[in-house]
Amino acid sequence: MPIMDGIKATQTIRTLEAGSERHIPIIGMTANAMKGDREKCLDAGMDDYISKPVSLPDLRRMLELWTTAR
């Protein structure tokens, strides 16, 4: 991302949500499927993580998981 990466964007969104009832689901997606990447995403406040290449069934499951009314 040209201005900020996904980690910084997630941290910014979570800061803006603080003190409200709002929670935007954030799913990290990266081609950098290295050990520790998932943990970095989750530690930054992302709700889940999927690595590339992404299969359509996996993407569908992930989106259904996080967009189903709670």
CHARMM-style PDB file with segment names, atoms N, HN, CA, C and O in Angstrom:
ATOM      1  N   MET     1       0.853  -1.168   0.000  1.00  0.00      PROA
ATOM      2  CA  MET     1       0.000   0.000   0.000  1.00  0.00      PROA
ATOM      3  C   MET     1       0.896   1.227   0.000  1.00  0.00      PROA
ATOM      4  O   MET     1       1.902   1.256   0.709  1.00  0.00      PROA
ATOM      5  N   PRO     2       0.551   2.222  -0.771  1.00  0.00      PROA
ATOM      6  CA  PRO     2       1.474   3.346  -0.949  1.00  0.00      PROA
ATOM      7  C   PRO     2       1.699   4.202   0.291  1.00  0.00      PROA
ATOM      8  O   PRO     2       2.815   4.684   0.488  1.00  0.00      PROA
ATOM      9  N   ILE     3       0.700   4.413   1.127  1.00  0.00      PROA
ATOM     10  HN  ILE     3      -0.207   4.021   0.967  1.00  0.00      PROA
ATOM     11  CA  ILE     3       0.856   5.333   2.250  1.00  0.00      PROA
ATOM     12  C   ILE     3       1.136   4.594   3.553  1.00  0.00      PROA
ATOM     13  O   ILE     3       1.976   5.018   4.347  1.00  0.00      PROA
ATOM     14  N   MET     4       0.435   3.496   3.766  1.00  0.00      PROA
ATOM     15  HN  MET     4      -0.247   3.151   3.121  1.00  0.00      PROA
ATOM     16  CA  MET     4       0.685   2.699   4.972  1.00  0.00      PROA
ATOM     17  C   MET     4       0.421   1.235   4.651  1.00  0.00      PROA
ATOM     18  O   MET     4      -0.376   0.913   3.770  1.00  0.00      PROA
ATOM     19  N   ASP     5       1.093   0.364   5.371  1.00  0.00      PROA
ATOM     20  HN  ASP     5       1.741   0.625   6.086  1.00  0.00      PROA
ATOM     21  CA  ASP     5       0.878  -1.055   5.132  1.00  0.00      PROA
ATOM     22  C   ASP     5      -0.364  -1.535   5.892  1.00  0.00      PROA
ATOM     23  O   ASP     5      -0.979  -0.773   6.638  1.00  0.00      PROA
ATOM     24  N   GLY     6      -0.719  -2.792   5.696  1.00  0.00      PROA
ATOM     25  HN  GLY     6      -0.219  -3.412   5.090  1.00  0.00      PROA
ATOM     26  CA  GLY     6      -1.918  -3.347   6.319  1.00  0.00      PROA
ATOM     27  C   GLY     6      -1.858  -3.369   7.832  1.00  0.00      PROA
ATOM     28  O   GLY     6      -2.882  -3.203   8.495  1.00  0.00      PROA
ATOM     29  N   ILE     7      -0.681  -3.570   8.386  1.00  0.00      PROA
ATOM     30  HN  ILE     7       0.151  -3.705   7.848  1.00  0.00      PROA
ATOM     31  CA  ILE     7      -0.525  -3.575   9.847  1.00  0.00      PROA
ATOM     32  C   ILE     7      -0.862  -2.195  10.402  1.00  0.00      PROA
ATOM     33  O   ILE     7      -1.646  -2.070  11.343  1.00  0.00      PROA
ATOM     34  N   LYS     8      -0.265  -1.162   9.814  1.00  0.00      PROA
ATOM     35  HN  LYS     8       0.372  -1.264   9.050  1.00  0.00      PROA
ATOM     36  CA  LYS     8      -0.511   0.216  10.275  1.00  0.00      PROA
ATOM     37  C   LYS     8      -1.964   0.616  10.034  1.00  0.00      PROA
ATOM     38  O   LYS     8      -2.571   1.274  10.879  1.00  0.00      PROA
ATOM     39  N   ALA     9      -2.525   0.229   8.894  1.00  0.00      PROA
ATOM     40  HN  ALA     9      -2.032  -0.305   8.207  1.00  0.00      PROA
ATOM     41  CA  ALA     9      -3.929   0.540   8.606  1.00  0.00      PROA
ATOM     42  C   ALA     9      -4.846  -0.115   9.636  1.00  0.00      PROA
ATOM     43  O   ALA     9      -5.798   0.507  10.106  1.00  0.00      PROA
ATOM     44  N   THR    10      -4.561  -1.362   9.984  1.00  0.00      PROA
ATOM     45  HN  THR    10      -3.788  -1.867   9.602  1.00  0.00      PROA
ATOM     46  CA  THR    10      -5.368  -2.063  10.996  1.00  0.00      PROA
ATOM     47  C   THR    10      -5.270  -1.366  12.343  1.00  0.00      PROA
ATOM     48  O   THR    10      -6.282  -1.148  13.009  1.00  0.00      PROA
ATOM     49  N   GLN    11      -4.055  -1.017  12.745  1.00  0.00      PROA
ATOM     50  HN  GLN    11      -3.233  -1.195  12.204  1.00  0.00      PROA
ATOM     51  CA  GLN    11      -3.877  -0.335  14.029  1.00  0.00      PROA
ATOM     52  C   GLN    11      -4.627   0.998  14.051  1.00  0.00      PROA
ATOM     53  O   GLN    11      -5.212   1.366  15.070  1.00  0.00      PROA
ATOM     54  N   THR    12      -4.609   1.715  12.935  1.00  0.00      PROA
ATOM     55  HN  THR    12      -4.133   1.416  12.107  1.00  0.00      PROA
ATOM     56  CA  THR    12      -5.318   2.990  12.842  1.00  0.00      PROA
ATOM     57  C   THR    12      -6.824   2.783  12.957  1.00  0.00      PROA
ATOM     58  O   THR    12      -7.497   3.519  13.679  1.00  0.00      PROA
ATOM     59  N   ILE    13      -7.353   1.795  12.256  1.00  0.00      PROA
ATOM     60  HN  ILE    13      -6.807   1.198  11.670  1.00  0.00      PROA
ATOM     61  CA  ILE    13      -8.786   1.497  12.331  1.00  0.00      PROA
ATOM     62  C   ILE    13      -9.176   1.111  13.750  1.00  0.00      PROA
ATOM     63  O   ILE    13     -10.190   1.580  14.267  1.00  0.00      PROA
ATOM     64  N   ARG    14      -8.378   0.262  14.378  1.00  0.00      PROA
ATOM     65  HN  ARG    14      -7.554  -0.119  13.958  1.00  0.00      PROA
ATOM     66  CA  ARG    14      -8.706  -0.171  15.747  1.00  0.00      PROA
ATOM     67  C   ARG    14      -8.652   1.008  16.720  1.00  0.00      PROA
ATOM     68  O   ARG    14      -9.451   1.069  17.655  1.00  0.00      PROA
ATOM     69  N   THR    15      -7.736   1.931  16.517  1.00  0.00      PROA
ATOM     70  HN  THR    15      -7.087   1.882  15.758  1.00  0.00      PROA
ATOM     71  CA  THR    15      -7.668   3.121  17.367  1.00  0.00      PROA
ATOM     72  C   THR    15      -8.928   3.963  17.197  1.00  0.00      PROA
ATOM     73  O   THR    15      -9.490   4.448  18.179  1.00  0.00      PROA
ATOM     74  N   LEU    16      -9.373   4.136  15.956  1.00  0.00      PROA
ATOM     75  HN  LEU    16      -8.917   3.741  15.158  1.00  0.00      PROA
ATOM     76  CA  LEU    16     -10.586   4.906  15.693  1.00  0.00      PROA
ATOM     77  C   LEU    16     -11.836   4.234  16.262  1.00  0.00      PROA
ATOM     78  O   LEU    16     -12.793   4.916  16.628  1.00  0.00      PROA
ATOM     79  N   GLU    17     -11.830   2.919  16.337  1.00  0.00      PROA
ATOM     80  HN  GLU    17     -11.052   2.366  16.040  1.00  0.00      PROA
ATOM     81  CA  GLU    17     -12.973   2.178  16.890  1.00  0.00      PROA
ATOM     82  C   GLU    17     -13.017   2.221  18.417  1.00  0.00      PROA
ATOM     83  O   GLU    17     -14.075   2.024  19.014  1.00  0.00      PROA
ATOM     84  N   ALA    18     -11.895   2.473  19.037  1.00  0.00      PROA
ATOM     85  HN  ALA    18     -11.035   2.633  18.553  1.00  0.00      PROA
ATOM     86  CA  ALA    18     -11.798   2.424  20.504  1.00  0.00      PROA
ATOM     87  C   ALA    18     -12.875   3.284  21.150  1.00  0.00      PROA
ATOM     88  O   ALA    18     -13.093   4.431  20.759  1.00  0.00      PROA
ATOM     89  N   GLY    19     -13.539   2.712  22.140  1.00  0.00      PROA
ATOM     90  HN  GLY    19     -13.362   1.780  22.458  1.00  0.00      PROA
ATOM     91  CA  GLY    19     -14.573   3.431  22.867  1.00  0.00      PROA
ATOM     92  C   GLY    19     -15.929   3.400  22.193  1.00  0.00      PROA
ATOM     93  O   GLY    19     -16.889   3.972  22.709  1.00  0.00      PROA
ATOM     94  N   SER    20     -16.021   2.745  21.052  1.00  0.00      PROA
ATOM     95  HN  SER    20     -15.241   2.281  20.633  1.00  0.00      PROA
ATOM     96  CA  SER    20     -17.307   2.626  20.371  1.00  0.00      PROA
ATOM     97  C   SER    20     -17.721   1.155  20.342  1.00  0.00      PROA
ATOM     98  O   SER    20     -16.956   0.273  20.732  1.00  0.00      PROA
ATOM     99  N   GLU    21     -18.907   0.917  19.885  1.00  0.00      PROA
ATOM    100  HN  GLU    21     -19.528   1.634  19.568  1.00  0.00      PROA
ATOM    101  CA  GLU    21     -19.375  -0.466  19.748  1.00  0.00      PROA
ATOM    102  C   GLU    21     -19.066  -1.010  18.360  1.00  0.00      PROA
ATOM    103  O   GLU    21     -19.375  -2.163  18.060  1.00  0.00      PROA
ATOM    104  N   ARG    22     -18.472  -0.203  17.532  1.00  0.00      PROA
ATOM    105  HN  ARG    22     -18.221   0.733  17.776  1.00  0.00      PROA
ATOM    106  CA  ARG    22     -18.188  -0.590  16.151  1.00  0.00      PROA
ATOM    107  C   ARG    22     -16.953  -1.491  16.092  1.00  0.00      PROA
ATOM    108  O   ARG    22     -15.965  -1.262  16.789  1.00  0.00      PROA
ATOM    109  N   HSD    23     -17.031  -2.523  15.242  1.00  0.00      PROA
ATOM    110  HN  HSD    23     -17.834  -2.709  14.676  1.00  0.00      PROA
ATOM    111  CA  HSD    23     -15.881  -3.398  15.003  1.00  0.00      PROA
ATOM    112  C   HSD    23     -15.943  -3.860  13.551  1.00  0.00      PROA
ATOM    113  O   HSD    23     -16.807  -4.651  13.173  1.00  0.00      PROA
ATOM    114  N   ILE    24     -15.028  -3.363  12.760  1.00  0.00      PROA
ATOM    115  HN  ILE    24     -14.325  -2.721  13.068  1.00  0.00      PROA
ATOM    116  CA  ILE    24     -14.948  -3.742  11.356  1.00  0.00      PROA
ATOM    117  C   ILE    24     -14.090  -4.997  11.257  1.00  0.00      PROA
ATOM    118  O   ILE    24     -12.938  -4.982  11.692  1.00  0.00      PROA
ATOM    119  N   PRO    25     -14.621  -6.088  10.693  1.00  0.00      PROA
ATOM    120  CA  PRO    25     -13.795  -7.284  10.513  1.00  0.00      PROA
ATOM    121  C   PRO    25     -12.663  -6.999   9.517  1.00  0.00      PROA
ATOM    122  O   PRO    25     -12.894  -6.466   8.432  1.00  0.00      PROA
ATOM    123  N   ILE    26     -11.466  -7.356   9.898  1.00  0.00      PROA
ATOM    124  HN  ILE    26     -11.277  -7.789  10.780  1.00  0.00      PROA
ATOM    125  CA  ILE    26     -10.300  -7.167   9.025  1.00  0.00      PROA
ATOM    126  C   ILE    26      -9.623  -8.519   8.845  1.00  0.00      PROA
ATOM    127  O   ILE    26      -9.267  -9.188   9.815  1.00  0.00      PROA
ATOM    128  N   ILE    27      -9.454  -8.904   7.586  1.00  0.00      PROA
ATOM    129  HN  ILE    27      -9.743  -8.360   6.799  1.00  0.00      PROA
ATOM    130  CA  ILE    27      -8.791 -10.163   7.248  1.00  0.00      PROA
ATOM    131  C   ILE    27      -7.501  -9.818   6.514  1.00  0.00      PROA
ATOM    132  O   ILE    27      -7.527  -9.201   5.449  1.00  0.00      PROA
ATOM    133  N   GLY    28      -6.386 -10.215   7.087  1.00  0.00      PROA
ATOM    134  HN  GLY    28      -6.365 -10.716   7.953  1.00  0.00      PROA
ATOM    135  CA  GLY    28      -5.102  -9.988   6.438  1.00  0.00      PROA
ATOM    136  C   GLY    28      -4.913 -10.955   5.285  1.00  0.00      PROA
ATOM    137  O   GLY    28      -5.244 -12.135   5.397  1.00  0.00      PROA
ATOM    138  N   MET    29      -4.382 -10.456   4.177  1.00  0.00      PROA
ATOM    139  HN  MET    29      -4.114  -9.497   4.086  1.00  0.00      PROA
ATOM    140  CA  MET    29      -4.088 -11.303   3.022  1.00  0.00      PROA
ATOM    141  C   MET    29      -2.721 -10.899   2.500  1.00  0.00      PROA
ATOM    142  O   MET    29      -2.485  -9.733   2.186  1.00  0.00      PROA
ATOM    143  N   THR    30      -1.828 -11.864   2.408  1.00  0.00      PROA
ATOM    144  HN  THR    30      -2.020 -12.812   2.663  1.00  0.00      PROA
ATOM    145  CA  THR    30      -0.475 -11.549   1.973  1.00  0.00      PROA
ATOM    146  C   THR    30       0.142 -12.701   1.207  1.00  0.00      PROA
ATOM    147  O   THR    30      -0.201 -13.864   1.415  1.00  0.00      PROA
ATOM    148  N   ALA    31       1.046 -12.360   0.330  1.00  0.00      PROA
ATOM    149  HN  ALA    31       1.324 -11.415   0.161  1.00  0.00      PROA
ATOM    150  CA  ALA    31       1.830 -13.370  -0.372  1.00  0.00      PROA
ATOM    151  C   ALA    31       3.061 -13.733   0.454  1.00  0.00      PROA
ATOM    152  O   ALA    31       3.749 -14.711   0.161  1.00  0.00      PROA
ATOM    153  N   ASN    32       3.329 -12.947   1.477  1.00  0.00      PROA
ATOM    154  HN  ASN    32       2.770 -12.152   1.715  1.00  0.00      PROA
ATOM    155  CA  ASN    32       4.468 -13.206   2.356  1.00  0.00      PROA
ATOM    156  C   ASN    32       4.093 -14.237   3.410  1.00  0.00      PROA
ATOM    157  O   ASN    32       3.981 -13.914   4.593  1.00  0.00      PROA
ATOM    158  N   ALA    33       3.901 -15.463   2.982  1.00  0.00      PROA
ATOM    159  HN  ALA    33       3.992 -15.725   2.021  1.00  0.00      PROA
ATOM    160  CA  ALA    33       3.478 -16.516   3.894  1.00  0.00      PROA
ATOM    161  C   ALA    33       4.686 -17.078   4.639  1.00  0.00      PROA
ATOM    162  O   ALA    33       5.063 -18.237   4.466  1.00  0.00      PROA
ATOM    163  N   MET    34       5.269 -16.244   5.453  1.00  0.00      PROA
ATOM    164  HN  MET    34       4.964 -15.302   5.593  1.00  0.00      PROA
ATOM    165  CA  MET    34       6.425 -16.657   6.222  1.00  0.00      PROA
ATOM    166  C   MET    34       6.007 -16.928   7.656  1.00  0.00      PROA
ATOM    167  O   MET    34       4.992 -16.414   8.126  1.00  0.00      PROA
ATOM    168  N   LYS    35       6.784 -17.724   8.336  1.00  0.00      PROA
ATOM    169  HN  LYS    35       7.608 -18.142   7.954  1.00  0.00      PROA
ATOM    170  CA  LYS    35       6.495 -18.034   9.729  1.00  0.00      PROA
ATOM    171  C   LYS    35       6.396 -16.734  10.531  1.00  0.00      PROA
ATOM    172  O   LYS    35       7.285 -15.884  10.468  1.00  0.00      PROA
ATOM    173  N   GLY    36       5.324 -16.596  11.271  1.00  0.00      PROA
ATOM    174  HN  GLY    36       4.602 -17.286  11.322  1.00  0.00      PROA
ATOM    175  CA  GLY    36       5.133 -15.422  12.105  1.00  0.00      PROA
ATOM    176  C   GLY    36       4.234 -14.360  11.488  1.00  0.00      PROA
ATOM    177  O   GLY    36       3.781 -13.457  12.192  1.00  0.00      PROA
ATOM    178  N   ASP    37       3.967 -14.447  10.184  1.00  0.00      PROA
ATOM    179  HN  ASP    37       4.336 -15.179   9.612  1.00  0.00      PROA
ATOM    180  CA  ASP    37       3.123 -13.437   9.534  1.00  0.00      PROA
ATOM    181  C   ASP    37       1.705 -13.444  10.102  1.00  0.00      PROA
ATOM    182  O   ASP    37       1.136 -12.385  10.362  1.00  0.00      PROA
ATOM    183  N   ARG    38       1.141 -14.622  10.294  1.00  0.00      PROA
ATOM    184  HN  ARG    38       1.603 -15.483  10.082  1.00  0.00      PROA
ATOM    185  CA  ARG    38      -0.211 -14.718  10.854  1.00  0.00      PROA
ATOM    186  C   ARG    38      -0.258 -14.046  12.228  1.00  0.00      PROA
ATOM    187  O   ARG    38      -1.172 -13.273  12.515  1.00  0.00      PROA
ATOM    188  N   GLU    39       0.712 -14.338  13.059  1.00  0.00      PROA
ATOM    189  HN  GLU    39       1.455 -14.966  12.826  1.00  0.00      PROA
ATOM    190  CA  GLU    39       0.763 -13.766  14.408  1.00  0.00      PROA
ATOM    191  C   GLU    39       0.894 -12.247  14.354  1.00  0.00      PROA
ATOM    192  O   GLU    39       0.270 -11.543  15.148  1.00  0.00      PROA
ATOM    193  N   LYS    40       1.703 -11.736  13.420  1.00  0.00      PROA
ATOM    194  HN  LYS    40       2.209 -12.308  12.775  1.00  0.00      PROA
ATOM    195  CA  LYS    40       1.853 -10.278  13.275  1.00  0.00      PROA
ATOM    196  C   LYS    40       0.513  -9.637  12.937  1.00  0.00      PROA
ATOM    197  O   LYS    40       0.151  -8.601  13.496  1.00  0.00      PROA
ATOM    198  N   CYS    41      -0.212 -10.255  12.025  1.00  0.00      PROA
ATOM    199  HN  CYS    41       0.082 -11.096  11.571  1.00  0.00      PROA
ATOM    200  CA  CYS    41      -1.516  -9.722  11.621  1.00  0.00      PROA
ATOM    201  C   CYS    41      -2.494  -9.734  12.793  1.00  0.00      PROA
ATOM    202  O   CYS    41      -3.168  -8.738  13.056  1.00  0.00      PROA
ATOM    203  N   LEU    42      -2.566 -10.850  13.486  1.00  0.00      PROA
ATOM    204  HN  LEU    42      -2.018 -11.659  13.272  1.00  0.00      PROA
ATOM    205  CA  LEU    42      -3.493 -10.956  14.614  1.00  0.00      PROA
ATOM    206  C   LEU    42      -3.092 -10.020  15.749  1.00  0.00      PROA
ATOM    207  O   LEU    42      -3.955  -9.410  16.380  1.00  0.00      PROA
ATOM    208  N   ASP    43      -1.803  -9.902  16.011  1.00  0.00      PROA
ATOM    209  HN  ASP    43      -1.102 -10.397  15.498  1.00  0.00      PROA
ATOM    210  CA  ASP    43      -1.325  -8.992  17.063  1.00  0.00      PROA
ATOM    211  C   ASP    43      -1.635  -7.532  16.733  1.00  0.00      PROA
ATOM    212  O   ASP    43      -1.819  -6.717  17.637  1.00  0.00      PROA
ATOM    213  N   ALA    44      -1.694  -7.203  15.446  1.00  0.00      PROA
ATOM    214  HN  ALA    44      -1.545  -7.865  14.712  1.00  0.00      PROA
ATOM    215  CA  ALA    44      -2.005  -5.830  15.028  1.00  0.00      PROA
ATOM    216  C   ALA    44      -3.489  -5.510  15.161  1.00  0.00      PROA
ATOM    217  O   ALA    44      -3.891  -4.350  15.067  1.00  0.00      PROA
ATOM    218  N   GLY    45      -4.304  -6.547  15.381  1.00  0.00      PROA
ATOM    219  HN  GLY    45      -3.977  -7.490  15.458  1.00  0.00      PROA
ATOM    220  CA  GLY    45      -5.740  -6.315  15.538  1.00  0.00      PROA
ATOM    221  C   GLY    45      -6.592  -6.886  14.424  1.00  0.00      PROA
ATOM    222  O   GLY    45      -7.811  -6.713  14.423  1.00  0.00      PROA
ATOM    223  N   MET    46      -5.963  -7.567  13.473  1.00  0.00      PROA
ATOM    224  HN  MET    46      -4.973  -7.707  13.474  1.00  0.00      PROA
ATOM    225  CA  MET    46      -6.759  -8.212  12.428  1.00  0.00      PROA
ATOM    226  C   MET    46      -7.530  -9.366  13.054  1.00  0.00      PROA
ATOM    227  O   MET    46      -7.102  -9.947  14.052  1.00  0.00      PROA
ATOM    228  N   ASP    47      -8.661  -9.686  12.460  1.00  0.00      PROA
ATOM    229  HN  ASP    47      -9.008  -9.215  11.650  1.00  0.00      PROA
ATOM    230  CA  ASP    47      -9.492 -10.763  12.992  1.00  0.00      PROA
ATOM    231  C   ASP    47      -9.078 -12.130  12.475  1.00  0.00      PROA
ATOM    232  O   ASP    47      -9.283 -13.141  13.147  1.00  0.00      PROA
ATOM    233  N   ASP    48      -8.499 -12.161  11.290  1.00  0.00      PROA
ATOM    234  HN  ASP    48      -8.333 -11.340  10.744  1.00  0.00      PROA
ATOM    235  CA  ASP    48      -8.105 -13.431  10.696  1.00  0.00      PROA
ATOM    236  C   ASP    48      -7.056 -13.164   9.637  1.00  0.00      PROA
ATOM    237  O   ASP    48      -6.681 -12.015   9.402  1.00  0.00      PROA
ATOM    238  N   TYR    49      -6.584 -14.220   8.998  1.00  0.00      PROA
ATOM    239  HN  TYR    49      -6.889 -15.153   9.189  1.00  0.00      PROA
ATOM    240  CA  TYR    49      -5.479 -14.127   8.053  1.00  0.00      PROA
ATOM    241  C   TYR    49      -5.632 -15.229   7.016  1.00  0.00      PROA
ATOM    242  O   TYR    49      -6.008 -16.354   7.344  1.00  0.00      PROA
ATOM    243  N   ILE    50      -5.340 -14.904   5.774  1.00  0.00      PROA
ATOM    244  HN  ILE    50      -5.034 -13.991   5.507  1.00  0.00      PROA
ATOM    245  CA  ILE    50      -5.320 -15.901   4.705  1.00  0.00      PROA
ATOM    246  C   ILE    50      -4.129 -15.571   3.807  1.00  0.00      PROA
ATOM    247  O   ILE    50      -3.865 -14.404   3.520  1.00  0.00      PROA
ATOM    248  N   SER    51      -3.421 -16.595   3.370  1.00  0.00      PROA
ATOM    249  HN  SER    51      -3.635 -17.544   3.604  1.00  0.00      PROA
ATOM    250  CA  SER    51      -2.240 -16.337   2.534  1.00  0.00      PROA
ATOM    251  C   SER    51      -2.532 -16.672   1.076  1.00  0.00      PROA
ATOM    252  O   SER    51      -3.387 -17.501   0.763  1.00  0.00      PROA
ATOM    253  N   LYS    52      -1.802 -16.008   0.203  1.00  0.00      PROA
ATOM    254  HN  LYS    52      -1.107 -15.334   0.457  1.00  0.00      PROA
ATOM    255  CA  LYS    52      -1.915 -16.240  -1.229  1.00  0.00      PROA
ATOM    256  C   LYS    52      -1.025 -17.409  -1.613  1.00  0.00      PROA
ATOM    257  O   LYS    52      -0.006 -17.623  -0.955  1.00  0.00      PROA
ATOM    258  N   PRO    53      -1.351 -18.164  -2.628  1.00  0.00      PROA
ATOM    259  CA  PRO    53      -2.537 -18.025  -3.465  1.00  0.00      PROA
ATOM    260  C   PRO    53      -3.785 -18.481  -2.697  1.00  0.00      PROA
ATOM    261  O   PRO    53      -3.749 -19.441  -1.927  1.00  0.00      PROA
ATOM    262  N   VAL    54      -4.863 -17.774  -2.929  1.00  0.00      PROA
ATOM    263  HN  VAL    54      -4.891 -16.994  -3.554  1.00  0.00      PROA
ATOM    264  CA  VAL    54      -6.121 -18.041  -2.230  1.00  0.00      PROA
ATOM    265  C   VAL    54      -7.037 -18.838  -3.143  1.00  0.00      PROA
ATOM    266  O   VAL    54      -7.241 -18.479  -4.303  1.00  0.00      PROA
ATOM    267  N   SER    55      -7.584 -19.914  -2.616  1.00  0.00      PROA
ATOM    268  HN  SER    55      -7.418 -20.206  -1.674  1.00  0.00      PROA
ATOM    269  CA  SER    55      -8.564 -20.668  -3.394  1.00  0.00      PROA
ATOM    270  C   SER    55      -9.936 -20.043  -3.177  1.00  0.00      PROA
ATOM    271  O   SER    55     -10.210 -19.490  -2.112  1.00  0.00      PROA
ATOM    272  N   LEU    56     -10.781 -20.129  -4.171  1.00  0.00      PROA
ATOM    273  HN  LEU    56     -10.558 -20.578  -5.036  1.00  0.00      PROA
ATOM    274  CA  LEU    56     -12.115 -19.554  -4.063  1.00  0.00      PROA
ATOM    275  C   LEU    56     -12.903 -20.162  -2.900  1.00  0.00      PROA
ATOM    276  O   LEU    56     -13.559 -19.414  -2.176  1.00  0.00      PROA
ATOM    277  N   PRO    57     -12.869 -21.481  -2.685  1.00  0.00      PROA
ATOM    278  CA  PRO    57     -13.592 -22.030  -1.528  1.00  0.00      PROA
ATOM    279  C   PRO    57     -13.071 -21.506  -0.190  1.00  0.00      PROA
ATOM    280  O   PRO    57     -13.859 -21.244   0.719  1.00  0.00      PROA
ATOM    281  N   ASP    58     -11.755 -21.351  -0.060  1.00  0.00      PROA
ATOM    282  HN  ASP    58     -11.115 -21.564  -0.798  1.00  0.00      PROA
ATOM    283  CA  ASP    58     -11.191 -20.817   1.186  1.00  0.00      PROA
ATOM    284  C   ASP    58     -11.601 -19.365   1.398  1.00  0.00      PROA
ATOM    285  O   ASP    58     -11.951 -18.972   2.511  1.00  0.00      PROA
ATOM    286  N   LEU    59     -11.559 -18.573   0.337  1.00  0.00      PROA
ATOM    287  HN  LEU    59     -11.275 -18.893  -0.567  1.00  0.00      PROA
ATOM    288  CA  LEU    59     -11.959 -17.173   0.431  1.00  0.00      PROA
ATOM    289  C   LEU    59     -13.442 -17.074   0.788  1.00  0.00      PROA
ATOM    290  O   LEU    59     -13.822 -16.267   1.637  1.00  0.00      PROA
ATOM    291  N   ARG    60     -14.263 -17.873   0.159  1.00  0.00      PROA
ATOM    292  HN  ARG    60     -13.954 -18.529  -0.530  1.00  0.00      PROA
ATOM    293  CA  ARG    60     -15.694 -17.865   0.444  1.00  0.00      PROA
ATOM    294  C   ARG    60     -15.956 -18.208   1.916  1.00  0.00      PROA
ATOM    295  O   ARG    60     -16.754 -17.542   2.576  1.00  0.00      PROA
ATOM    296  N   ARG    61     -15.291 -19.234   2.424  1.00  0.00      PROA
ATOM    297  HN  ARG    61     -14.642 -19.774   1.888  1.00  0.00      PROA
ATOM    298  CA  ARG    61     -15.456 -19.623   3.835  1.00  0.00      PROA
ATOM    299  C   ARG    61     -15.052 -18.490   4.771  1.00  0.00      PROA
ATOM    300  O   ARG    61     -15.739 -18.200   5.750  1.00  0.00      PROA
ATOM    301  N   MET    62     -13.936 -17.860   4.455  1.00  0.00      PROA
ATOM    302  HN  MET    62     -13.378 -18.096   3.660  1.00  0.00      PROA
ATOM    303  CA  MET    62     -13.437 -16.770   5.293  1.00  0.00      PROA
ATOM    304  C   MET    62     -14.433 -15.611   5.306  1.00  0.00      PROA
ATOM    305  O   MET    62     -14.758 -15.080   6.368  1.00  0.00      PROA
ATOM    306  N   LEU    63     -14.907 -15.227   4.144  1.00  0.00      PROA
ATOM    307  HN  LEU    63     -14.643 -15.658   3.281  1.00  0.00      PROA
ATOM    308  CA  LEU    63     -15.861 -14.113   4.061  1.00  0.00      PROA
ATOM    309  C   LEU    63     -17.176 -14.447   4.754  1.00  0.00      PROA
ATOM    310  O   LEU    63     -17.751 -13.597   5.435  1.00  0.00      PROA
ATOM    311  N   GLU    64     -17.655 -15.674   4.588  1.00  0.00      PROA
ATOM    312  HN  GLU    64     -17.188 -16.364   4.035  1.00  0.00      PROA
ATOM    313  CA  GLU    64     -18.888 -16.074   5.269  1.00  0.00      PROA
ATOM    314  C   GLU    64     -18.705 -16.055   6.782  1.00  0.00      PROA
ATOM    315  O   GLU    64     -19.604 -15.649   7.518  1.00  0.00      PROA
ATOM    316  N   LEU    65     -17.550 -16.493   7.233  1.00  0.00      PROA
ATOM    317  HN  LEU    65     -16.820 -16.823   6.635  1.00  0.00      PROA
ATOM    318  CA  LEU    65     -17.266 -16.506   8.665  1.00  0.00      PROA
ATOM    319  C   LEU    65     -17.353 -15.101   9.270  1.00  0.00      PROA
ATOM    320  O   LEU    65     -17.923 -14.911  10.344  1.00  0.00      PROA
ATOM    321  N   TRP    66     -16.780 -14.124   8.563  1.00  0.00      PROA
ATOM    322  HN  TRP    66     -16.317 -14.278   7.690  1.00  0.00      PROA
ATOM    323  CA  TRP    66     -16.682 -12.778   9.129  1.00  0.00      PROA
ATOM    324  C   TRP    66     -17.783 -11.811   8.697  1.00  0.00      PROA
ATOM    325  O   TRP    66     -17.852 -10.692   9.206  1.00  0.00      PROA
ATOM    326  N   THR    67     -18.642 -12.224   7.769  1.00  0.00      PROA
ATOM    327  HN  THR    67     -18.586 -13.133   7.356  1.00  0.00      PROA
ATOM    328  CA  THR    67     -19.718 -11.322   7.370  1.00  0.00      PROA
ATOM    329  C   THR    67     -21.098 -11.817   7.792  1.00  0.00      PROA
ATOM    330  O   THR    67     -22.096 -11.134   7.560  1.00  0.00      PROA
ATOM    331  N   THR    68     -21.165 -12.973   8.399  1.00  0.00      PROA
ATOM    332  HN  THR    68     -20.355 -13.528   8.588  1.00  0.00      PROA
ATOM    333  CA  THR    68     -22.428 -13.486   8.901  1.00  0.00      PROA
ATOM    334  C   THR    68     -22.874 -12.609  10.086  1.00  0.00      PROA
ATOM    335  O   THR    68     -22.078 -12.272  10.962  1.00  0.00      PROA
ATOM    336  N   ALA    69     -24.143 -12.257  10.086  1.00  0.00      PROA
ATOM    337  HN  ALA    69     -24.790 -12.531   9.374  1.00  0.00      PROA
ATOM    338  CA  ALA    69     -24.672 -11.427  11.192  1.00  0.00      PROA
ATOM    339  C   ALA    69     -24.427 -12.131  12.510  1.00  0.00      PROA
ATOM    340  O   ALA    69     -24.670 -13.329  12.652  1.00  0.00      PROA
ATOM    341  N   ARG    70     -23.946 -11.372  13.462  1.00  0.00      PROA
ATOM    342  HN  ARG    70     -23.748 -10.399  13.347  1.00  0.00      PROA
ATOM    343  CA  ARG    70     -23.654 -11.949  14.789  1.00  0.00      PROA
ATOM    344  C   ARG    70     -24.646 -11.454  15.787  1.00  0.00      PROA
ATOM    345  OT1 ARG    70     -24.576 -11.820  16.961  1.00  0.00      PROA
TER     346      ARG     70
END
